[in-house]
């Protein structure tokens, strides 16, 4: 059953109206509503909450008036609060499914923020700083309500990037409260950093980069000659699943998607289902292996193709994946292009793809170890990890299968894993074209048209082109620069999780880390970590000698600086590997 969604403003209003004593009861049992019986009644939902009944009117809750309960305290009751806190926020899908007709979009020059926008940024900063001071493990409904109110206000005032960042933080708080497997400490730290950083920059140095843009509509893209690149499964934390197909014109990527509410079980059906563009309809599996001629094409600035009435399309044979021109570009140049795109904010579909020629060396735990054989002669040793361990997807099984074929050569489209040096996620593989006598490459069936989508197509033993061996273990070590980044990362994540109390409790360990970083000549990292520890301690004392309230603003600034430094260090870690 797909539950209704709720707007951040409605959720904040309901939460703030509930008395403190009832909030404490909710904090003691935050997942009670998940055990209650939920029943669909047309477009409405009826929830049997013990001896009371809660009703939700409509598939999307935009106002507190759409929620009612039979108890005397309604709507300021525990039953209503428990129910609405289990609902996902509306507009939570990261992928736009609708594909409308193109419209003219006028870009207006940035002229600064008005007073209302500055106020919204200040409110967001204070809400995020208060959450950081407590840490998510000690956060209550008050902190969650403050974040909801801040992101709603940012959305109303046209601060799109701030609103999106706040929504991700709010969703992570809900996942944590529900003890959901979707919660990830590291991801939450990244989300909180983005929220704090955007709020801070809007307060101090506003620009269009930090304001962001509303979801822009589709524009004319002319005539396109495209070839299928790969299909990628999508399973989001917010309850969406399906498939995205990437196509290429040789220089940039375009996408078509079938992503709808559902779980991982929906992916297989979507892969073999139907996608429409112009006059044709074909499965994502077929489209990823074919070519496409499109006239009157429409697309979003990120490369999502539209399927309006004026679009005309016919299928053709596709270009083999292994012949993509980016396989001839040096890895270091491809990586530099990714970082430049991030800095410029031009995050078009496929901007983070790397095209590598590889040879299997063996396996290490859950990873595949390969050697890069790109023309630049780098010969970097890479660790390929599954992009997703969900059992319904093929990533993990395919990784284990390739680890049993040392010496196998292939070409692949991969993504870098930002947090770790020389670590990639394989998205698609193809046979190596330049194979000499005695070398072994992939042998794919003709219907694959020279490509295998790594998360959707299963690798069979006969595809390896040689007799498989037992898993071949390979030792894979890290360099000191990565060790420094991991050390700093551990402290940043712990601070977001446990708040200033956790940072103070780990003071001795942090001081040892500061000394270790200094001994590695990582003076910048050492200084930032030391400043974070210092900011987590109250500086002033009351007249009776007790420590005064912590300066949340100073702590937020120190943590934000440390996190920003860490992101820059992680980029250097990746560059150092190539």
N, C-alpha and C positions, 0 to 999 in steps of 0.2 A: 504494500500500500504506500503510495506517495503522499506524504503529509503536506498540508498547505505550507506556504511560505508566509513570512511576516516582514513588514517594513521595519527598519531600524527605529523610526520614530514611534510607531505603535508599540514596539517591544519596550522601548525606553519609558514611554508614558505608563504602561501597565506596571512595569517594575517599580518606578518611582512612587506610584500611588499606594503600593503595598506597605503596611506598617513594618517597622524594624523587627518586631518579635516574630512576624510571619516569615520575613526574609531569613532569620536565623533558623527557623524550622526547615525552610527550603535548603539552606546550605548544609544541613545535617543529612538530607536525603534528596540530592538534586536529580536523581534519575527515577524517581517514583512513578512519573507519568508514563514511562516506557513499559511498565508492567500493567498499566490499565488497559481496558478493552477499547479499541478505537474502531468505530463503525462509520462507513460512508453513507450519507443520506442525500442522494443526488449530488449537488455541488457542495453540500455542507458536511461537517464531520461531528459525530456525537461520541463523547468519551465518557465511559462509566468510571468515575473517580470514587472508588469505595462506595459509599452510600449516596453520593451526589452525582450530578450529570453536568458536564461541560459541553457547550456547543460552540463550534467555530463556523461562522457563516461565510462561505465562499472559499475558493482555492487559494486566495491571497488575502492576508489580513493587513489592511491599510489603516485601520482605526480601532481603538479599544471597544467601540460599540459593536464590533463584529464578534466579540467574545462574551459569553455569558455563562453563569453557573447557577444551579438551583439552590445553593447554600445562601444563608442570610448575609454573609459578608461580601458576596459578589458585587463588583468584579475585583475587590481588594482582598481576595482569598487565596489560600495556599493552592487550591485546585487549579484556578486560572493561571497562577504564576507558574506552577509546575508544567502545565500543558504548553504554554507559549514559549517557555524556555527550551523546549525540545524542538521547536520549529527552526528551519533554516531561514536565513535572511533572504529576502527577495533580491532578484538581479544578481544571484551568486554565481551564475554560470560563467566560466572564463572564456567560453567559446560562443561566438555569435552564430546561431543556427539559421535565423531568418536571412533571406537573400533578396532584398527589395530592388526596385528599379533605381537607376542612378539619378542623382539630383545635383544641381550646382551647389558647391560649398564655397562660401566666401571666407577667406582667411583674413582676420582683422589683426592689425599690429597690437602687440602687448603694450599697454599703457600704465601698468602698475595695478596694485590692488586697491580696492575701495575700503572704507572703514569696516564695513560688514565682513568682508573677506579676511581682513587682518584679525578681527575679533574671532572668527571661526578658527583661524590658525592658532591663536592663543589658547582657545578652549581645547583644541586637539592636543596641543603641546602639554598642557596641564594634566589632561586625562591620561596621556601616555606616560608622562613622568611619574604620576601617582601609581600607575600599574607597575612600572619598573621598580619603584621604591619598595613595593610590597612583594613583587614577583608573582607569577601566575599561580604558584602553589598556595599563596596566601590571599589571593584576590577573592573578593566577595561580589555579590550582586551589585553593590554600589559602584565598584570599578567597571563592571560590565556595562552597567547603565550609562556611565560617563562616556565610555568608548562609543556606545551606540548613539548617544546624543551628539557626540562630536562628529561622527561620520555622516549622520543625517544632516547636520548643519553645513558640513563641507559640501555635501551634494547640493543642497539648496542654494549655496552661495557660488556654485560653479567651480569649486576646487576639486577637480575630477580625480587627480592622482592621490590627493589626501583622502578622499572618500573611499577609493578602491583599496588603499592601504589599510584604512580603519576597518573596512569590512572583513579583510582577511584576518586581522587581529581578533575581531569579535567572533569570527567563526572558530578560530583556534581556541579561544576561551570556552566556547560551547563544547568543542570536542574534548577538551581537558576535563571539564565538569562532568561530562557523560562517561569519562574513562574510555573514550573511543580509540580504536586502533589508528584512526586518522590523525590523532594528535602526534606531532613530532617536535621535540624540544628545539632542535636546530632550526627547523623551519619557522617555529614561533619566534625565535630570536631574530631571524632575518626579517620577518614581517614587522616585528616591533621596531627594529632599526629603521626600516623604510618609513614607517609611520612617524617616528620621531624626527628623522632626517628631513622629510618633506615639510613637516610642520615648522621645524627650525628654519629652514631655508625660506619658507614663505614669510616668516616673521622678520627675517634679517636681510635676505637678498632675493626678493621674489623675481621670478622670470617665468616665461611660458613653459620652460622645461619642468618646473616644479608645480605649476598650475595644472598641467596636463591638458588633454583635449577630451571632449565628450566623444562617445562612440560615433565616428564619422560614417556617413552613408556612402553607398556605392557610386562610383564615378565611371565614365566611359574609359575602356581600356583598349578599344580598337580591335584589330584582328590579331589573334594569337595562334602560334603553332607550338603545341605543348606535347611533352612526352611524360608518361608516368614515371615517377621516381621511386616512391615507396608508399606503403600504407602504415599508419601508426595507430595502435589502439589507445583509447582515452578512457581512463577511469579516474574521476575526480573525487576529492574528499567531500564535495558538496552534493553528491548523488547524481552525477551525470556520467554517461558511458556511451561508447560508440567508436567510430573510426574517422580519422582524418586522412585524406589522400593528398599527397604532395605531387605536384606536377612541375615541370621545369621547361623553360624556353632556352636553356643552355647557359643563361646568365643569372636568372633569379627564379624563385619558387612561387607557385600559386597553389591554392588549396580549395578542396571541396570537402564537406564534412557531413556526417550523419551522427550527431551527438544529441542525445535526449536523456530525460530522467531515467535512471536505471542503475543497475550494478554491473559487475564484470561479466555476468552471464549474458548480457545483451551484446557484447562485443562480437561474438562469433556470428550471430544472426545479422548484425549490421555489416560485417565484412562480406557476407554473401548476399546481402539484400540489394537495395536499389538506390542509386543516386541519379538525379535528373539535372541536365543542363541543356538548354535549348530544346531541340526536338528529340533528344535521345535519353534513354535511361539504361544504366548498366550498373553492375555491382561494383563496389569499391575495389574488390579484388581484381576484376577485369580492367577497371580504369587505371589502376596502379601499374598495369603491365602493357597498356596500350598507348596510342597517340591520340591527340585531339586537336582538330582544327576548329577554331571559334571565331565567328564574325559578330560584330556588335557586342563584344565582351564587356561586362561590367565587373568591377572589383573594388574592394575596400583598399585603403592605402597600405594595409598589411598583407594584401595579396589574396584575400578571400574572394573567390569567384561568385558572381551572381547568376541567377537563372531566370531572369525576367523574360517577358513575352517577346521582346525584340532580339533576344540572343539566339543565334543559329550555331549549331555544332554538328560535326560529323567525326566519326572515329577513323583513325588511320593506324598503321603499324608504329610502334614506339621505337625510340632509340635505345639500344642496350645500355643498362646502367653503367657498365664498365667503360663506356665510351664518353662519359661526361667529361668535359674539358677541365674541371677542377682537380681531377686526379693528377694532372700535370703540374699543379701549383705546389710549391714547397709548403710543408706543414707550418713552419714558422710564419709564413706570409698569410696563410689561411687563419691562423690564430690571431695575428695582428689585426686582420680585417674584422674579426668578431669583436675584439675589444674596442675598435674604432666605432663599430656600429652601436655598441652599448653606450659609449660616451656621447655619441651624437643623438641617441634616442631613436634611431631608425631601425626598430626591431621588426623587420619584415619576416614573414614566414620563411623558415629555413636559414635565417641569418646565422644561426649557431651550428650549422652542419659542418663537419669536416669530412673530406674525401681522402681516404687512406688506402694504400696498398699494403697488405699485411701478410705475415707468415706466422702460423701457429707454433708457439714454443711449448705450450702445455697449460697446466692449470695451477691455481693457488687458491685454496679454499673454494669460495663460490665464484671465483673470477677466472677468466680466460686470459692467458698471457701471450701477447703477440709482439712481433718486431715490425716496426714500420719500414716499408721498402719504397717509399716515395722517391721521386727522381732527385730530390735535394741531397740524398745520401746521408740523412740524419740518423737513420737506423735506431730510432728511439724505441725503448722497450715500454709497451703500453699494457695497462691492466684494464680489461674489458669486464665490467660488472653488469648484471641484468638491470635493465631500466625499471623493472617492476617484478616483484616476486609473487604477484597474484597467480594462483594456480591455473586460472582459466586462460592465461596468456602464455606465450611460448618462449619468453626471454630466457628463463632459468634453464629449461630443458635444452634449448639450442646452445646455450653457453657450455653446458656440461658435454654435449655431443662434440662440439668443436675442440674442447680440451683433450679429447681422446684421439685427435688427429694431428700429432706434431709433424711439422713439415708442410702441412697443407697451406697453399697460397690462395688468397682471395682479395677482392676489393670490397670496401665497405663505406657506407655513410654512417657517421657516428656523431655523438655529442660529447663535448667535454663535461666532466663532472667538476664543477668549480672548486669544491672544497678540498680536492685531493689532486696531488701532482700526477701527471701521466695516467689519469684514470678516465676512461671513456665508457659510453653506453652505445652499443651497436644497434642501429635502426634498420639497416638493410645490407645484404651482402650479394656479391656477384662473382662470377669466375674471373680469375686473373687472365689478362690477355697475353702478357709477355711471359710465357712459360717455356723454359728450355728443356732439353731432353733429360729425363730423370726427375723432373719436378712435378708435383701433383697440385691440381687445383680443383675447385668445385665442379661437379657435373650435375647440373640442374635439368629436370625434365623440360621438354620443349614448351609446355603450357605456361611455364614460369617466365618465359620471354627474357631470360637472362638476369632475373633479380628475385630475391627472396626477402620478404618483409619479416624482420627478425622477431617481432612480437606477435605475428599472426600466422605465419607459415611454419610448419614443423620441418626440421632438418632430419631426413632419414639417413641411415648409415650409408646407403649406396651413393648419396650425394657427395660424400667425402672423397670419392675417387680413389680410395685406397683402403686397405684393411685397418679397422680401428684398433687401437691398443687400449690398455688400461689407462685410467687418468694419469697423466704425466705431471708430477709435481715440479713446480719451479719456485725458487726463492725470489721474492720481490721485495726489495728494500726501499727505504725513503731517504732523501737527502736532508741535510740539516735545516735548510730553508723551510722545507715542509714541516719538519718537527717543530720549528718555531711557530708556524702558522697554526698547527694543531694545538699547541700549548695555549696560545692566545685564544683560539676558538673555544676551547674547553671552559676558560674562565668567563668569556663573554656569554656563552649559553647558560652557564650556571647562574650568572647574575640575573639574567632575564627570567630564569625559572624560579629561583629562590629569593630574589630581591636582595636588598642591602644586608639583611640578616645573614644570608648564606655567604655573601662576600666577606663579611666580618668574621664569620666562623671559620673561614678558610684562610684567614690572614697570614698565618705562618707559611702555609703552602704557597700562597701567592708571592710572598716575599722571597721564597726560594726560587720561584719561577722568574721573578724579576732579576735575581742574581744570575740565574742560568742564561737568560736572554742577553744580559750584559756580557757574560763570558763568551757568548757566540758572536759578539760585536753587533748585536741587534739592538742598538741603543734606542731607536725610535719605538720599537715594540716594548722594550723595558720601561721607557718613560710613560707610555700610554697606560700600561698595566699598573704601574705605581700610582698614577693619577687616579685611576679607577678605584683602587683600594683606599686611597686617601679620601675621595669624595663619598665613600660609603660610610664614613665615620662622622658622627655629629661633632662640630668644632666648638660650639659654645656650651656653657653650663648655666643653669638657673642659679638664683640667689641661694638655694639650698645645696648647691654643688652637683646637682644631677645634670646629665647630658641633655641638652635642648633638642628640639625636633630637628631631624635631618633636613638639610637643604636639598629638596627634591630636584630643583632646577640645576644645581651644580652636579648632582649625581647623573641626571639625564644627559647633560652636556658631556661629562667625562665618558659615560658609557657609549654615547653616540660617536664621539671621536675615536674611541678604541675600536668600535665596530667598523667604522669607515676605514681606519688604518688597516684593520684585518682584511677587508675586501681588497684593498690595494695590494697588500702582501700576498693574498691568494692569487692575484693576477700575476705577480712577479714569480710566484712558485711555478705556475703553468709555463710562463715564458722561459724560466730557467731549465725546464725539462726538454726544451727544443733548441 
